[in-house]
Amino acid sequence: MTKKYSIAKSALYYALCILNCALLSACSPHRAHPDNLEDFSETLYTPTEASGFSITGKDGSQSTLLTVSDPWQGADSVASRLFIARDGDEAPLAFQGQVLDGEARRIVATSSTHVAMLDALGAADRIVGVSGIDYINNPDIQKRRDDIADIGYEGNFDYEALLSADPDIVLLYGVNGASSMEGKLKELRIPYIYIGDYLEQSPLGKAEWMIPIAEIIGQRDKGAETYTAIADRYVALRDKVADAVIDAPSVMLNVPYGDSWFMPSADSYMARLIKDAGADYVYKKKTGNSSVPIDIEEAYTLASEADFWLNTDQVESRAALAAKCPKFKDTRVMRNGCVYNNTLRANKAGGNDFYESAVVNPDLLLRDLVGIFHPELVEEDPVYYKKLQ
């Protein structure tokens, strides 16, 4: 009798265990199957101008997969992936990449353009660390600078400052290769993702990189709406210029660096802005996405043909420009005083908002250029450019 009771008791205990496990399973959050990485292939956002990212998901899941392709110059078939796990999901077992648990609320931005994109999304308050805070123009960052970690620069990062910021994610960029932070971030188990805006040649393509950042903070729809409004304003002004302008003035760029003069390619970001603003970029030999060094003699020939001269680096007057480039002081563009620099919003440390917020304000930047080349088409004051006196 005792033996039968013991067996029955054991059977009841076993049944209760099974029932308990079933109830726990039913009540626990949905979890992605560990082998179904290929299920996360549904396109959630299709870029219209940018070429370096995709956002995909899975039907019935709020989790998403952000993929950044070839995130630095010279990268070939390199992908940086971030799985954003939501509602209790786990990354598929086959996933090789970084995992972010839910939306990022504490972000370290290693580029000033990341700051500008978060600000455009109304999320600058999520930034807890930057690289080179003195060079950041964003007023929110400067107001909170005592509470924001400055993690230093490539090759000399301050990982103690990084850890003190306690970030959910670090936004990286690569120039000619992977960031040196990668290994340490993996060791510290801090998720990261590359943001490849600087590789885009289209002004709108650069701005569209706010969408991956919007996904990271759980605001993809807001990001798409913000970007679409910017793109609509840009296209409207570009089309207005195309309809109104008959003669396109010629434009020279930059100043010498050492013995060379680096000219952006004819397909570059600045060349496209100049074209959309109703002007003609003087250098047409090289295409692609990199600047090309030319000698001073060729630069002089190009400058002699130009009606306008833009982007004179740290040179802030025509007298200083003539001292730096004495041979060029007799060119028509110098005699006419049609020289402009993009430093209207540079700070005392040398940080230039042209390389920060202009990336997410291509419509304002285009308006500045139209105001220079065709002032009859623009009423507003410039935001980024000033005329050198």
C-alpha positions as CSV (number, residue, x, y, z in Angstrom):
1,M,0.0,0.0,0.0
2,T,2.8,2.3,0.9
3,K,4.6,1.5,-2.4
4,K,1.5,2.2,-4.5
5,Y,1.0,5.5,-2.7
6,S,4.6,6.5,-3.3
7,I,4.3,5.8,-7.0
8,A,1.1,7.7,-7.2
9,K,2.6,10.6,-5.4
10,S,5.6,10.6,-7.7
11,A,3.4,10.5,-10.7
12,L,1.3,13.4,-9.4
13,Y,4.5,15.4,-8.7
14,Y,5.8,14.8,-12.2
15,A,2.4,15.8,-13.7
16,L,2.4,19.0,-11.7
17,C,6.0,19.8,-12.8
18,I,5.0,19.4,-16.5
19,L,1.9,21.6,-15.9
20,N,4.0,24.2,-14.2
21,C,6.5,24.3,-17.0
22,A,3.7,24.6,-19.5
23,L,2.1,27.5,-17.6
24,L,5.5,29.3,-17.3
25,S,6.1,28.8,-21.0
26,A,2.6,30.2,-21.9
27,C,3.1,33.2,-19.7
28,S,6.7,34.0,-20.7
29,P,7.4,36.6,-23.5
30,H,7.6,35.5,-27.1
31,R,11.2,34.5,-28.1
32,A,12.6,34.3,-31.5
33,H,13.6,30.7,-32.5
34,P,17.4,30.4,-32.2
35,D,17.8,29.1,-35.8
36,N,15.5,31.4,-37.7
37,L,17.9,34.3,-38.6
38,E,16.6,34.1,-42.2
39,D,13.1,34.9,-41.0
40,F,14.2,38.5,-40.3
41,S,14.2,39.4,-44.0
42,E,11.0,41.5,-44.2
43,T,12.0,45.0,-45.4
44,L,10.8,47.6,-42.9
45,Y,12.3,50.7,-44.5
46,T,13.6,51.2,-48.0
47,P,16.1,54.0,-48.4
48,T,15.4,56.5,-51.1
49,E,18.8,58.1,-51.4
50,A,21.2,56.4,-49.0
51,S,22.9,53.2,-50.1
52,G,24.6,51.7,-47.0
53,F,21.9,50.4,-44.7
54,S,18.9,48.1,-44.4
55,I,16.3,47.6,-41.7
56,T,14.5,44.2,-41.7
57,G,12.2,42.4,-39.4
58,K,10.0,39.3,-39.0
59,D,6.2,39.1,-39.2
60,G,4.8,38.9,-35.7
61,S,7.9,40.2,-34.0
62,Q,8.9,43.8,-32.9
63,S,12.6,42.9,-33.0
64,T,14.5,44.2,-36.0
65,L,17.8,43.7,-37.7
66,L,19.9,46.7,-38.8
67,T,22.6,46.0,-41.3
68,V,25.3,48.5,-42.4
69,S,27.1,47.5,-45.6
70,D,30.8,48.3,-46.2
71,P,30.9,51.0,-43.4
72,W,34.3,52.5,-44.3
73,Q,36.3,53.5,-47.4
74,G,37.8,50.5,-49.1
75,A,35.6,48.0,-47.3
76,D,34.6,45.0,-49.5
77,S,31.7,42.8,-48.5
78,V,31.9,43.9,-44.9
79,A,28.7,44.1,-42.9
80,S,28.1,45.6,-39.4
81,R,24.9,44.1,-37.9
82,L,22.8,45.0,-34.9
83,F,19.9,42.9,-33.7
84,I,17.5,45.1,-31.7
85,A,15.7,42.6,-29.3
86,R,12.3,43.7,-28.2
87,D,9.4,42.2,-26.2
88,G,11.7,39.6,-24.6
89,D,13.1,38.2,-27.9
90,E,16.6,36.8,-28.1
91,A,18.8,37.0,-31.1
92,P,18.8,33.9,-33.3
93,L,21.5,31.5,-32.4
94,A,23.0,31.9,-35.9
95,F,23.3,35.7,-35.6
96,Q,26.8,37.0,-35.8
97,G,26.8,40.6,-34.7
98,Q,25.8,43.0,-31.9
99,V,22.7,42.8,-29.8
100,L,20.8,45.7,-28.3
101,D,18.2,44.9,-25.6
102,G,15.3,47.2,-26.5
103,E,15.7,50.8,-27.5
104,A,18.8,52.8,-26.7
105,R,18.4,55.4,-24.0
106,R,22.0,56.1,-23.2
107,I,24.1,56.7,-26.3
108,V,27.8,57.5,-27.0
109,A,28.3,59.3,-30.3
110,T,31.8,59.3,-31.8
111,S,31.0,61.7,-34.6
112,S,29.4,65.1,-34.5
113,T,27.0,64.1,-37.2
114,H,25.6,61.4,-34.9
115,V,24.9,64.3,-32.4
116,A,23.1,66.3,-35.1
117,M,20.9,63.3,-36.2
118,L,19.8,62.6,-32.6
119,D,19.1,66.3,-32.2
120,A,17.0,66.3,-35.3
121,L,15.0,63.4,-33.8
122,G,14.5,65.3,-30.6
123,A,16.7,62.8,-28.8
124,A,19.9,64.8,-28.0
125,D,19.1,64.2,-24.3
126,R,20.0,60.5,-24.8
127,I,23.6,61.4,-25.6
128,V,25.8,60.5,-22.6
129,G,29.2,60.6,-24.3
130,V,30.9,62.2,-27.3
131,S,34.3,62.3,-28.9
132,G,35.8,65.8,-28.5
133,I,33.2,67.8,-26.6
134,D,34.9,71.1,-27.3
135,Y,34.3,70.7,-31.0
136,I,30.6,70.0,-30.7
137,N,28.4,72.9,-31.5
138,N,25.0,71.4,-30.4
139,P,23.7,73.7,-27.6
140,D,22.1,70.9,-25.6
141,I,25.5,69.1,-25.4
142,Q,27.3,72.3,-24.4
143,K,24.6,73.0,-21.8
144,R,25.1,69.5,-20.3
145,R,28.8,69.2,-20.9
146,D,29.7,68.6,-17.2
147,D,27.4,65.5,-17.3
148,I,28.6,64.1,-20.6
149,A,31.7,61.9,-20.9
150,D,34.4,62.9,-23.4
151,I,35.8,59.6,-24.6
152,G,38.7,61.0,-26.6
153,Y,39.7,60.2,-30.1
154,E,40.7,57.3,-32.4
155,G,43.9,55.8,-31.1
156,N,43.6,57.5,-27.7
157,F,40.1,56.5,-26.3
158,D,39.4,56.9,-22.6
159,Y,37.7,53.7,-21.7
160,E,37.2,54.7,-18.1
161,A,35.2,57.7,-19.3
162,L,33.3,55.4,-21.6
163,L,32.4,53.0,-18.8
164,S,31.4,55.9,-16.5
165,A,28.8,56.9,-19.2
166,D,27.2,53.4,-18.9
167,P,26.0,53.5,-22.6
168,D,23.4,51.2,-24.1
169,I,25.2,51.5,-27.4
170,V,28.2,53.2,-29.1
171,L,27.8,54.8,-32.5
172,L,31.0,54.3,-34.5
173,Y,32.4,55.4,-37.8
174,G,35.4,54.0,-39.8
175,V,37.6,56.0,-42.2
176,N,40.0,53.5,-43.9
177,G,39.2,50.5,-41.7
178,A,37.4,49.3,-38.6
179,S,37.4,51.5,-35.5
180,S,40.1,50.6,-32.9
181,M,37.3,50.5,-30.3
182,E,35.8,47.3,-31.7
183,G,37.9,44.8,-29.7
184,K,37.5,46.7,-26.4
185,L,33.7,47.2,-26.8
186,K,33.3,43.4,-27.4
187,E,35.4,42.8,-24.3
188,L,33.2,45.2,-22.3
189,R,30.1,43.8,-23.8
190,I,28.9,47.2,-25.0
191,P,26.9,47.0,-28.3
192,Y,28.0,49.1,-31.2
193,I,27.0,49.9,-34.8
194,Y,28.7,51.8,-37.6
195,I,26.9,54.8,-39.0
196,G,28.1,55.4,-42.6
197,D,26.7,58.8,-43.5
198,Y,30.1,60.3,-44.5
199,L,30.4,57.7,-47.3
200,E,27.3,59.0,-49.1
201,Q,27.8,61.4,-51.9
202,S,24.1,62.5,-52.1
203,P,23.2,65.4,-49.7
204,L,19.9,63.7,-49.0
205,G,21.7,60.3,-48.7
206,K,23.7,61.7,-45.8
207,A,20.6,63.0,-44.1
208,E,18.8,59.7,-44.5
209,W,21.2,58.0,-42.1
210,M,19.0,59.5,-39.3
211,I,16.7,56.6,-40.0
212,P,19.0,53.8,-38.6
213,I,19.5,56.0,-35.6
214,A,15.8,56.5,-35.3
215,E,15.4,52.7,-35.3
216,I,18.0,52.3,-32.6
217,I,16.0,54.7,-30.3
218,G,12.7,53.1,-31.2
219,Q,11.4,56.0,-33.4
220,R,11.6,54.8,-37.0
221,D,8.3,56.4,-38.0
222,K,9.3,59.8,-36.6
223,G,12.7,59.5,-38.3
224,A,11.0,58.8,-41.6
225,E,8.7,61.7,-41.2
226,T,11.5,64.1,-40.3
227,Y,13.6,63.0,-43.2
228,T,10.8,63.2,-45.7
229,A,10.1,66.8,-44.7
230,I,13.7,67.7,-45.2
231,A,13.8,65.9,-48.6
232,D,10.6,67.6,-49.7
233,R,12.1,71.1,-48.9
234,Y,15.3,70.2,-50.6
235,V,13.7,69.0,-53.8
236,A,11.3,71.9,-54.0
237,L,14.2,74.4,-53.9
238,R,16.3,72.4,-56.3
239,D,13.4,72.3,-58.8
240,K,12.7,76.0,-58.3
241,V,16.4,76.7,-59.2
242,A,16.3,74.4,-62.2
243,D,13.2,76.3,-63.5
244,A,14.6,79.8,-62.9
245,V,18.3,79.6,-63.7
246,I,19.6,80.0,-67.2
247,D,23.3,80.7,-66.7
248,A,25.3,78.6,-64.1
249,P,28.3,80.4,-62.6
250,S,31.5,78.4,-62.1
251,V,32.7,77.4,-58.6
252,M,36.2,76.7,-57.3
253,L,36.7,74.8,-54.0
254,N,39.2,74.6,-51.1
255,V,42.8,75.9,-50.5
256,P,46.2,74.2,-50.7
257,Y,47.3,71.7,-48.1
258,G,51.1,71.5,-48.3
259,D,52.1,71.3,-51.9
260,S,48.8,69.8,-53.1
261,W,45.3,71.1,-53.6
262,F,42.7,68.5,-52.9
263,M,39.6,68.7,-55.1
264,P,36.4,66.7,-54.5
265,S,35.4,64.5,-57.4
266,A,32.7,65.5,-59.9
267,D,30.3,63.1,-58.1
268,S,31.0,64.3,-54.6
269,Y,28.7,65.8,-52.0
270,M,29.8,69.4,-52.6
271,A,29.7,69.0,-56.4
272,R,26.1,67.8,-56.2
273,L,25.1,70.6,-53.9
274,I,26.7,73.1,-56.3
275,K,24.8,71.6,-59.2
276,D,21.5,71.6,-57.4
277,A,22.1,75.2,-56.4
278,G,22.3,76.2,-60.1
279,A,26.1,76.5,-60.5
280,D,28.9,74.6,-62.2
281,Y,31.8,72.9,-60.4
282,V,35.1,73.6,-62.2
283,Y,36.8,70.2,-61.6
284,K,35.4,67.5,-63.8
285,K,38.3,65.0,-64.3
286,K,37.7,62.6,-61.5
287,T,34.6,60.6,-60.5
288,G,34.1,58.4,-57.5
289,N,33.9,59.2,-53.8
290,S,37.4,60.5,-52.9
291,S,39.2,63.8,-53.2
292,V,42.1,64.1,-55.7
293,P,45.3,66.0,-55.2
294,I,46.2,68.4,-58.0
295,D,49.2,70.7,-58.2
296,I,49.1,74.4,-57.7
297,E,49.4,75.2,-61.4
298,E,46.3,73.3,-62.2
299,A,44.5,74.8,-59.3
300,Y,45.4,78.3,-60.5
301,T,44.0,77.5,-64.0
302,L,40.8,76.3,-62.4
303,A,40.5,79.3,-60.1
304,S,41.1,81.6,-63.0
305,E,37.9,80.2,-64.6
306,A,35.8,80.5,-61.5
307,D,33.1,83.0,-60.7
308,F,32.9,81.9,-57.0
309,W,35.4,80.4,-54.6
310,L,34.1,78.4,-51.6
311,N,35.4,76.6,-48.5
312,T,38.7,78.3,-47.7
313,D,39.4,76.2,-44.6
314,Q,40.6,78.4,-41.7
315,V,41.3,81.4,-43.9
316,E,38.8,84.1,-42.8
317,S,39.6,87.1,-45.0
318,R,40.6,87.7,-48.6
319,A,43.8,89.4,-47.4
320,A,44.7,86.2,-45.5
321,L,43.8,84.1,-48.6
322,A,46.0,86.3,-50.8
323,A,48.8,85.8,-48.3
324,K,48.3,82.0,-48.4
325,C,47.9,81.9,-52.2
326,P,49.7,85.0,-53.5
327,K,49.6,83.9,-57.1
328,F,45.8,83.8,-56.9
329,K,45.2,87.4,-55.8
330,D,44.9,88.6,-59.4
331,T,42.2,86.1,-60.4
332,R,38.8,87.4,-61.3
333,V,37.1,85.7,-58.4
334,M,39.5,87.4,-55.9
335,R,39.2,90.8,-57.6
336,N,35.4,90.6,-57.6
337,G,35.3,89.5,-53.9
338,C,33.2,86.4,-54.6
339,V,34.9,84.3,-51.9
340,Y,32.8,82.5,-49.3
341,N,33.6,80.2,-46.4
342,N,31.5,77.7,-44.6
343,T,32.5,78.9,-41.1
344,L,29.6,81.1,-40.1
345,R,28.8,78.7,-37.2
346,A,32.3,77.7,-36.2
347,N,33.1,77.8,-32.4
348,K,36.1,79.1,-30.6
349,A,37.7,75.6,-30.4
350,G,37.5,75.2,-34.2
351,G,34.4,73.0,-34.3
352,N,32.5,73.8,-37.4
353,D,28.7,73.3,-37.5
354,F,29.0,72.8,-41.3
355,Y,30.3,69.4,-40.5
356,E,27.7,68.8,-37.8
357,S,24.2,70.0,-38.3
358,A,24.5,70.8,-42.1
359,V,24.5,67.0,-42.7
360,V,20.9,66.7,-41.5
361,N,20.0,70.1,-42.9
362,P,20.8,69.8,-46.6
363,D,17.8,72.0,-47.4
364,L,19.3,74.9,-45.4
365,L,22.7,74.3,-46.9
366,L,21.3,74.3,-50.4
367,R,19.4,77.5,-49.6
368,D,22.7,79.1,-48.5
369,L,24.4,78.2,-51.8
370,V,21.4,79.4,-53.9
371,G,21.6,82.7,-51.9
372,I,25.3,83.0,-53.0
373,F,24.9,82.1,-56.6
374,H,21.4,83.4,-57.3
375,P,20.5,85.8,-54.5
376,E,17.3,86.9,-56.2
377,L,15.8,83.5,-55.4
378,V,16.4,83.5,-51.6
379,E,15.2,85.9,-48.9
380,E,16.5,84.2,-45.8
381,D,19.8,85.0,-44.1
382,P,22.6,82.4,-44.5
383,V,23.0,79.6,-41.9
384,Y,26.5,78.2,-42.7
385,Y,28.2,80.5,-45.2
386,K,29.7,84.0,-44.9
387,K,31.4,86.2,-47.4
388,L,35.1,86.9,-46.8
389,Q,35.9,90.6,-46.5
